C-alpha cells in the first residue's frame, strides 16, 4: 500500500519529547504538561468531583496484545511508570496533546461480546500500519461517567471522548497509518452518542447466536454482566430488582439492550448519521467477511500478501494467540441449559432475528 | 510538601528527555528509586525513597481499582 492510502494526520509537528506548558491556564491552575505521543492516556478517574486522566510512558511500544490494557500492564511493570505517571484534568487532554499529529479513526468496532470481534481486531492489527486500540479502560471511564456523575453534560462528554480518542490515535512510529478502536461490549448502548461525536467514522456491530454468547458469558462473565456495573434503569430494572434476577435472566437483559441499540442504528436517523457507515456482521461470516468486505467498508487498500497475513491470524485463538483456534459454537450450544435457552428466547432472540433480517436485506457496498 | 515535590518532579521528567531516558534505563526497582530520589534532590524536588515507594504503590493500586471508581 502506498503512503497515500494512510489517513491525513491532523495536528502540528510532532514533539520528540514533552514540555512543561508555560505559565498558568485561564483558571489560574498550573498549565498541564505537554505530552508527546510517547505518552498514552490509560485511566479516566474522578477526584473531588472533577475528572482526571492518568498517562503512561509507552514510547514506541506497539499495541499488539489482544486488549489495550494488557499492553499497558506490560508497560506499568517498569518502575518509571509507577512513579512518573503524569495526571491531567480531563478538560486539559486536548491542550496537553496539542502540537502532536493524530490519525482520525478509520473505524470503530462494536459488538455483543464473545462473538468474534477480537478476530476482526486481530486481523486488522496484523498489518504494521494498522493500530487497533481494543477496549481501553480509559474510554470506559468516560462513557460510564454519566452513571455516577449525572451533572456531566453531553458537551463535556463529547469533548473528553474526542480528546482521548485523538490522544490514542497519535502515531508512535512512522509505520502507523490507520487507527481503529474496538469498544467494550456494553458500550454499544452508547452508539448514538459515539456516532454523533464521530459521524464520519465507519462503525461495525458484530453479533452471534444469543445462546452461544450467553453460554460464554455465564461461564466467565464480563464485569458489565455483573449486577451493579450498569445502571439498572438501562435494563428497565430498579435498584433491588437487578440483584434478584437469575444470572441467565440478567445476562439476557443486558445483551438485549445491546442488540436493541445496534438495531436502532440500522434505522434512518433524523440527526443525519449515515446508515452506510454502519454495518452488521454475524459471527458466522467470520473470518472471510473481513478480507472480502470489511476492508472495503473501512476504505482500506491491501495487497494479496497482506490479506494472507490477516487470514493467518485466524489460525490462532484471538484472545489467547498461543492457542490454535477451534470453533466452539456447538459446544456452547450444548452447554446452554434450559434457563439459558428460555432467557435467550424471551429477551434476545427476537432482536437477533431482526438484526439478521436487517443484515440480509441490506445491500452491501 | 514532599507530595508537591513529587508532582514537580513528574513535570520535570515530562519536560526533560535526558532525565527521562536515564530513568527509563533503570528497570531494577530499588536502583530506580535511588536514582529518582537523587535526581529529584539535584533539581530541588526532595522526596524520600519511602515516599517514592508509597506513590508507586498508590499508582499501581489505582490501576487495579480502575473499574470500581
Interface residues (C-beta under 8 A of the other chain):
Chain A: X16 X17 X18 X19 X20 X33 X34 X35 X39 X42 X43 X45 X46 X54 X57 X59 X72 X73 X76 X78 X79 X80 X81 X82 X83 X84 X85 X86 X137 X140 X141 X223
Chain B: X6 X9 X10 X11 X12 X13 X14 X15 X16 X17 X20 X23 X24 X26 X27 X28 X29 X32 X33 X36 X52 X55 X56 X57 X59 X60 X62 X63 X66 X67 X69
